[in-house]
């Protein structure tokens, strides 16, 4: 058997095995769907910082852009369930999804206050784990 014949045989065998496994999987119905897990109490907090972006560089410049207090922030899960909080003096609000929201993806909505003076507000950072965020990058 030369090298070319061995390659064909080896590749053919792999293809045959893959086909057999696929057929076996389809017949036995082993494939199942997995529903998303819900957040448990203690799963983490979402800390959101609201600042006024004054120089449009997409980064939080702490000296130029202090946090805004009294801003309403809504955290919503994929199913449309929400929790709400208000920013403190430093512009942050800590929201705990706990059992109120499902785990996974969240949408952060920041409501522009009357005192914003017509400016646009940005959520500075939102994460269930504070070590995963760069507090100088607006997202």
C-alpha positions, 0 to 999 in steps of 0.5 A, a space after each residue: 500500500 503506497 502513501 496515497 492509498 493510506 491517506 485515502 483509507 485513513 481519511 475515508 475511515 475518519 469520514 465513516 466514523 464521523 458519519 456513524 457517530 452522527 447517525 447514532 446521535 440522531 437516532 438516540 436523541 442524546 442532544 438536548 437543549 439547555 435552558 439558561 441558569 437563573 442568578 442566585 443570591 450572592 451570584 454578584 453585583 452589577 456596579 454602574 458608574 454614570 459620568 458626564 463625558 466632556 471630552 468625547 474620548 470614550 474613556 473616563 477621565 476621573 479628574 474631568 468627569 466626576 460621577 453624577 449623583 441621583 441618576 436612575 439606573 435600570 438593569 434588565 435581564 433577557 426575559 424583561 425583568 428589571 431592578 432599579 437603583 439611583 447613583 450615589 454621590 460618586 456616580 455609582 450604583 450597585 445593583 444585586 440581580 439575586 433571584 429577581 433576574 435571570 443570569 446571563 446578559 443584562 441591559 443597562 438603561 440610564 435615565 437622563 436627569 433634568 439636571 443633565 443640562 441636555 448632555 448625554 449620560 453614559 454607563 461607565 461600567 457594568 459587570 457582575 465581577 468588578 475585576 473584569 472591568 476597566 473603570 476608565 473605559 466607557 461601555 
